[in-house]
Structures are given as structure tokens and as C-alpha cells.
Amino acid sequence: MRKAILKRVMYEMTCIASLVFVVNVHADDAANQQAMTMASGWIVSQQNNDGSWGVDQNIRFSTTATVVDALEASNQYNSNYYAGLAWLENHDAVNVDYLSHRIQVLDSHGNNTQVDLDELHNSSQLTQDGWGLSGIYTSSTLDTSIALGALIKSDDTIGQTGAIDYLLASQNIDGGWSLQNVTVSDYWVTAHTLAVIELLPSPTPEVETAISNAVSFLSTITGSASDLAISQTILALHRNQGLTPTVDALITELLSSQMPAGDWGDVYTTATSMRALSAALGTDVDSYSVRAGVTDQTLRSIINGQLDKNAYDNLVQGEILQITSLDLRATDVVNLNGLENASNLIQIWVNAGTDTSAISDLVGSGVTTIIIDSDIDDIADASDNCPTIPNTDQANFDDDAYGDLCDDDIDGDGFTVAQGDLDDYDPNVYPIIVVMDGDVNGDSVISIADILLTERHVLGNIALDADSITRGDLYPSGSGDGVLTIHDLILLKSLVLGN
């Protein structure tokens, strides 16, 4: 097994084509993102049917863990990520390398890794402070740095001091580390080790000196180094210094050797290159792995659908940053809790029943535009002349405040269809007015109310209008005389009483 692992490392370090310097390429964010997109597409295409990555069984575990870590660092929490994660959860970690990789990946996902941590501690070399491939092997820089990374990631302080002491003691005079503890330092092993000890929350002065010496050694790397060494060096130096001219030049070199298909020769190197690019793009910060707190299950399901995840999966901040638009109009989403930091959310469509207060800061700063469209006709309620009924054409015959589908008097002639308007699209067509003799108040019913009105008018208590007088003018029978008198009142009472 030890021979297989050494074979793995030598393969990773020597099988990649050498770099050629290209001075007219600048490693800017646009180029980095394009390279990341191409690499991601290629990585996804290389996943095995069981969710793992890699052809060689001897390095499949480490390869899969490296890819899953790269996907997480680049905020690609998709079905491929979860399939790889599930594969790691369900396969035995038979050595320190596998245990350490699994601890780091599963801890990031929130799994309980205590069983693996206990086994990792039991595999340490108590007499040498560090770790070998397993408890029966001599400690090595690579295995110890991988194990230390797992301990730091899981906040497990047991064994960290011994591992640090071992790494400090094995550092070469030139500031680097070697694969087999020889005096000739190796860029990839040094970069890997440096990237780990840079994660220590409270480095001692001795560690700070070791870091400084390792940075000096890595700064001598040239374009003749392998893609694997350069990508790991980018990650280590960027973590220490940020995007310096040296790091920028290394990124440019890395991009220049990317294959047309998006890869760097093999899955492991491509994943490591993606990990380096995620650091340059700033997508690998710890805060991105914090749960976003999306409480509305319908909203969570919609976002997970966009990310090609299971509907009920939890969401982290890095995933929220991938969302650029949402259409919630045809849903019952109640609130937008969890989207407070969705700084790439440009536009969101909602209905009037959705509480959007959670993203008020994004709206106030001009990042996000909220469009309330209750009837889903692609016209915002504020501009919609019929906000409750879809009317994309916004037809409005009489040019009033109401669209035709929401207007009970479409032609604006003062009469509705319910009132007898025979043509609600022609203002010149009115309802047929039927005058009923004796209907003094015009309610189409001859009743005691008409008698009372006529009586008060005859007594001089009120003065009825001309239309009311015309309707109540019953005497003489058949023609009327244009006035309301006691004679009209007597005839009206006979009508009401049926005499």
C-alpha cells in the first residue's frame, strides 16, 4: 500500500506537462472565472457512476476528496458534489491519507467526524510526533501535513503540537520540505505543507519563521514546475500574501497550460487547479460554508432546484451567492429570510403576499430589484392597470385607471352591464330605461315607499324632482296632468294595495 501511495505522489508530480511562459496573458477575474467554468464542466464529465472520481483504485479516495473540496471551495454545491460526498461517507478510509481527507471534507459539510478523528489519533507515530501512511510506517512530511490539516479543520488540538514540532524539525535549510525527508526540497510538498500550517489560528514565532522561509522558497518556483506544483503554490502564497505579482504571474502560467477541454491532464491536478482559482476568485472564504438560514421551505426548494440539489437540503452562504434571479410569483413563499447576503441577486419577482423585508438592505443599496406581480402577467403591480387579473396587453378602452378586464364600465358611459348597458364598448349605447307608473323613487318596485314620498310631496314637506313627478303622475288615468295631487296619491294607494 505504501508503494502505491508513493507511486500516486510521483505520478501527480511528474506526469504533467511543463509550463511555457506567456507574457501577454493577464490573470484577471474574468479569465480566472472562465478557466474555472471550463474546468468545472470537465470535472463533472469525469465523475464515475458511483459518485467517485479517478480511475486508479489506489488514489480514488484522495482524488474524490480533492474534487469535492474543490467544488465546495468554488461554491458548486450541485448533484455531483453531493454524490461525491455520499461516496466518501460510505467507503472505508483505510489509511491516514484517506482519513484526513475525509475528515476535512465531511467536517466542512457539518458531519460528525469524531470516529475518524479517534482513528487518526491512534495512527500517529508517538515516538516521532508525526504521521506516516499508517501506524506502522515512519512519519513523513506529506502524511503529517495532511493529518494536521484535518486536526485544524475540525478544531481538534490533540496531536497538533507534535505534528507542528515534526514539520519544523523536517524543514530544509532552504525553507522547503521534501517528499521523503531528504535535503532536496520539493515545490509541491512545500506548498502543501505551507498551506496547512498557515491555517493555524495562533502560530508561534517558530511557526511564523517556518512560514516565512517556506514563502521565500516557493517564490523561486519557475514555469518549468508541474501544473500540480504551481496550483498548490498559488493556493499557499495567496493564503499568505493575497494576489501579489508573483501569484498573479503563477495564475497566468496555470491558465496558459489549461487544455481546450478545460482540464490540466488528470482529475487530481484539475481539481487542485480549481482549488487555486477559487482562492484567487475569493470564493473559498470560511463564511461561505455557514448555513444561510432559509426558513421558508418553498423558497429553499426553489433555490435548491436552481442548484440541482434535493429540495429539502440546507443551504450555505456560498450557494446563496450563486443566485442571480428568482421568480416566486406562482408560489406561497411567505418571507425571504436567508437571502440577506444574496449580493448577486439582481432581480426577484414576488406576489403581494411575500414579505420582502429581509432583503431591504440589498434593495436600498441598489443591488436587488423587487418586482411585485401578483397576476403573473410580467407587469409590475405598480404599473399594472389590472393587478389581479393577467392582461399583458393592458387594454383600457376608456383610458381610465382600470384595465378592461378589471373595469365594470369599460366604455365609461356611466352604465355597467349589470345596470343594463347593451354594449359596454360603445359609450353611445345606453340601457333601455323603462318608466313604471307609480315607481316614484325609481327602484323598479311600486311599494309603500312610493306612497310615502308622494304623500310628503302633496303635503308640501318635500319637493320631488321632475323624473319622480313623471313616474308618480297617475291622474287622469292614461295621460296624467304633469303634477302630483291627492288624486295621484289615491290611485297610487290603489296600485299598491291591489284595489
KAKANOR-V653512 format. One record per pair of residues at least 24 apart in sequence whose ideal C-beta (glycine too) atoms are under 10 Angstrom apart, sorted by the first residue. I is the first residue (numbers start at 0). J is the second residue. Records with the same first field share a line. If there is no record, write none. Layout:
BEGIN
I=J, J
END
This chain:
BEGIN
0=57, 93, 94, 96, 132, 133, 136
1=94, 131, 132, 133, 135, 136, 137, 139
2=57
3=55, 56, 57, 58, 94, 132
4=57, 58, 61, 94, 95, 96, 97, 131, 132, 136, 139, 141, 142
5=132, 139, 141, 178, 179
6=55, 57, 58
7=53, 55, 57, 58, 61, 62, 96, 267
8=58, 61, 96, 139, 141, 178, 179, 185, 187, 188, 227
9=178
10=55, 57, 58, 227, 265, 267
11=58, 61, 62, 65, 187, 225, 226, 227, 228, 231, 264, 265, 267, 268, 271
12=178, 185, 186, 187, 188, 224, 225, 227, 228, 268
13=225, 227
14=225, 226, 227, 264, 265, 267, 268
15=224, 225, 226, 227, 228, 229, 230, 256, 263, 264, 265, 267, 268
16=225, 226, 256, 258, 263, 264
17=221, 222, 223, 224, 225, 226, 256
18=220, 221, 222, 223, 224, 225, 226, 228, 229, 249, 251, 252, 253, 255, 256
19=222, 223, 252, 255, 256
20=221, 222, 223, 248, 251, 252, 255
21=222, 251, 252, 254, 255, 256
22=248, 251, 255
23=251, 255
24=248, 250, 251, 252, 254, 255
25=247, 248, 250, 251, 254
26=233, 242, 246, 247, 248, 249, 250, 251, 252, 253, 254, 255, 276, 279
27=247, 250, 251, 279
28=242, 279, 280, 281
30=250, 251, 254, 276
31=250, 251, 253, 254, 275, 276, 277, 278, 279, 280, 281
32=73, 276, 279, 280, 282
33=254, 257, 261
34=250, 253, 254, 257, 261, 263, 272, 273, 276, 279, 280
35=69, 73, 75, 261, 272, 273, 275, 276, 277, 279, 280, 282
36=73, 261, 276
37=254, 257, 258, 259, 260, 261, 262, 269
38=69, 73, 257, 258, 260, 261, 262, 263, 269, 270, 272, 273, 276
39=69, 70, 73, 75, 77, 79, 261, 269, 273, 276
40=260, 261, 262
41=257, 258, 259, 260, 261, 262, 263, 266, 269, 273
42=66, 69, 70, 73, 75, 79, 83, 261, 262, 266, 269, 270, 273
43=70, 75, 77, 78, 79, 80, 261
44=79, 260, 261, 262
45=79, 262, 265, 266, 269, 270
46=78, 79, 80, 82, 83, 86, 266
47=82, 83, 86
48=82
49=82, 83, 85, 86, 89, 90
50=78, 79, 80, 81, 82, 83, 84, 85, 86, 87, 88, 89, 90
51=82, 83, 85, 86, 87, 90
52=79, 82, 83, 86, 266, 267, 269, 270
53=265, 266, 267, 270
54=265, 266
55=265, 266, 267
58=96, 265, 266, 267
59=86, 90, 97, 266
60=86, 87, 90, 91, 92, 93, 94, 96, 97, 98, 100, 101
61=94, 96, 97, 99, 100, 101, 145, 267
62=100, 265, 266, 267, 268, 270
63=87, 90, 97, 100, 101, 104, 266, 267, 270
64=92, 96, 97, 99, 100, 101, 102, 103, 104, 105, 270
65=100, 104, 266, 267, 268, 269, 270, 271, 273, 274
66=104, 266, 267, 269, 270, 271, 273, 274
67=100, 101, 103, 104, 105, 107, 108, 270
68=100, 103, 104, 107, 270, 271, 273, 274, 277, 283
69=266, 267, 269, 270, 271, 272, 273, 274, 275, 276, 277, 283
70=270, 273, 274, 277
71=104, 107, 108, 274, 277, 282, 283, 287, 288, 315, 317
72=107, 234, 270, 273, 274, 275, 276, 277, 278, 280, 282, 283, 284, 287, 288, 317
73=273, 274, 276, 277, 278, 280, 282, 283, 287, 317, 321
74=277, 280, 282, 283, 287, 288, 306, 315, 316, 317, 318, 319, 320, 321
75=273, 277, 282, 306, 307, 317, 318, 321
76=108, 288, 303, 306, 307, 308, 312, 313, 314, 315, 317, 318, 321
77=306, 307, 308, 318, 321
78=306, 307, 308, 309
79=307
80=108, 306, 307, 308
81=108, 307, 308, 309, 312
84=108, 110
92=118, 119
93=132, 133
94=122, 130, 131, 132, 133, 134, 136, 142
95=119, 122, 123, 124, 129, 130, 131, 132, 133, 134, 136, 138, 139, 141, 142, 143, 145, 146, 149
96=130, 131, 132, 133, 141, 142, 145, 146
97=132, 145
98=122, 130, 133, 145, 146, 149
99=130, 142, 143, 144, 145, 146, 147, 148, 149, 150, 152
100=145, 148, 149
101=149
102=145, 146, 148, 149, 150, 152, 153, 155
103=145, 148, 149, 150, 151, 152, 153
104=149, 152
105=149, 152, 153
106=149, 152, 153, 154, 155, 288
107=152, 153, 285, 288, 315
108=288, 313, 315
109=288, 290, 313, 315
112=149, 152, 153, 155
113=153, 155
115=149, 153
116=149, 150, 153, 155, 157, 158
117=155, 157
119=145, 146, 149, 150, 153, 155, 157, 158
120=146, 150, 155, 157, 158
122=146
123=157, 158, 161, 162, 165
124=161, 162, 165
125=158, 161
127=161, 164, 165, 168, 169
128=158, 160, 161, 162, 163, 164, 165, 166, 167, 168, 169
129=158, 161, 162, 163, 164, 165, 166, 168, 169, 180
130=158, 161, 162, 165
137=179, 180
138=162, 165, 166, 169, 180
139=165, 169, 176, 177, 178, 179, 180, 188
140=165, 166, 169, 170, 171, 175, 176, 177, 178, 179, 180, 184, 185, 188, 189, 191, 192
141=176, 177, 178, 179, 180, 185, 187, 188, 191, 192
143=169, 176, 192, 195
144=169, 176, 188, 189, 191, 192, 193, 194, 195, 196
145=191, 192, 195
146=195
147=192, 195, 196, 198, 199
148=191, 192, 194, 195, 196, 198
149=195
150=195, 198
151=195, 196, 197, 198, 199, 200
152=195, 198
154=200
156=200
159=199
160=203
162=195, 196
163=195, 196, 199, 202, 203, 205, 206, 209
164=205
166=192, 193, 195, 196, 206, 209, 213
167=196, 203, 205, 206, 208, 209
170=196, 208, 209, 212, 213, 216
171=212, 213, 216
172=212, 216
173=212, 213, 215, 216, 219
174=208, 209, 210, 211, 212, 213, 214, 215, 216, 217, 218, 219
175=212, 213, 215, 216, 217, 219
176=209, 213, 216
184=213, 216, 217, 219
185=216, 224, 228
186=216, 217, 219, 220, 221, 224, 225, 227, 228, 229, 231, 232, 235
187=220, 224, 225, 227, 228, 229, 230, 231, 232, 271
188=228, 231
189=213, 214, 216, 217, 220, 228, 231, 232, 235
190=216, 217, 220, 224, 227, 228, 229, 230, 231, 232, 233, 234, 235, 236, 271, 275
191=227, 228, 231, 232, 234, 235, 271
192=231, 235
193=217, 231, 232, 234, 235, 236, 238, 239
194=231, 232, 233, 234, 235, 236, 237, 238, 239, 274, 275, 278
195=235, 238
196=235
197=234, 235, 236, 238, 239
198=238
210=235, 239
211=239
213=239
214=239, 240, 245
217=245, 249
218=243, 245, 246, 249
220=245, 248, 249, 252
221=249, 252
222=248, 249, 251, 252, 255, 256
224=249, 252
225=256, 263, 264, 268
226=252, 253, 256, 257, 262, 263, 264, 265, 268, 269, 271, 272, 275
227=263, 264, 265, 267, 268, 269, 271, 272
228=268, 271
229=253, 256, 263, 268, 271, 272, 275
230=256, 263, 268, 269, 270, 271, 272, 273, 274, 275, 276, 278
231=268, 271, 272, 274, 275
232=275
233=271, 272, 274, 275, 276, 278, 279
234=271, 272, 274, 275, 276, 277, 278, 279, 283
235=275, 278
236=275, 278
237=275, 277, 278, 279, 281, 283
238=278, 283
241=278, 279
242=278, 279, 281
246=275, 278, 279
247=279
249=275, 279
250=275, 276, 278, 279
253=279
277=317
282=317, 320, 321
283=317
284=316, 317
285=316
286=315, 316, 317, 340
287=315, 316, 317, 318, 319, 320, 340
288=315, 316, 317, 318
289=315, 316, 317, 340
290=314, 315, 316, 318, 319, 337
291=315, 316, 317, 318, 319, 320, 336, 337, 338, 339, 340, 341
292=316, 319, 336, 337, 338, 339, 340, 357
293=318, 319, 334, 335, 336, 337, 338, 357
294=333, 334, 335, 336, 337, 357
295=327, 330, 331, 332, 333, 334, 335, 336, 337, 338, 353, 354, 357
296=332, 333
297=327, 330, 331, 332, 333
298=325, 327, 330, 331, 332, 333, 334, 335, 336, 337, 338, 353
299=332, 337
300=330, 332
301=325, 326, 327, 330, 332
302=337, 338, 341
314=338
316=340, 341, 342
319=343, 344
320=344
322=347
323=347, 367
324=348, 367, 368
325=349, 367
326=370, 372, 375
327=352, 353, 355, 372
328=353, 370, 371, 372, 373, 374, 375, 376, 377
329=375
334=358
335=359, 361, 367, 369
338=367
341=366, 367
342=366, 367
343=367
344=368, 369
346=370
347=371
348=372, 375, 377, 379
349=373, 380
350=374, 375, 380
351=380, 386, 387
374=404, 405
378=402
396=423, 424, 425, 426
397=423, 424, 426
432=466
434=466, 469, 470
435=470
436=469, 470, 471, 472, 473, 476, 477, 479, 490, 491, 494
437=470, 471, 472, 473, 487, 490, 491, 492, 493, 494, 495
438=467, 470, 471, 491, 494
439=463, 466, 467, 468, 469, 470, 471, 472, 483, 487, 491
440=467, 470, 471
441=466, 467, 470
445=470, 471, 491, 494, 495
446=494, 495
447=492, 495, 496
448=495
449=491, 492, 494, 495
450=488, 491, 492, 494, 495, 496
452=483, 491
453=483, 484, 485, 487, 488, 490, 491, 492
454=483, 485, 488, 491, 492
456=482, 483, 484, 487, 488
457=482, 483, 484, 485, 486, 487, 488
458=485, 488
END
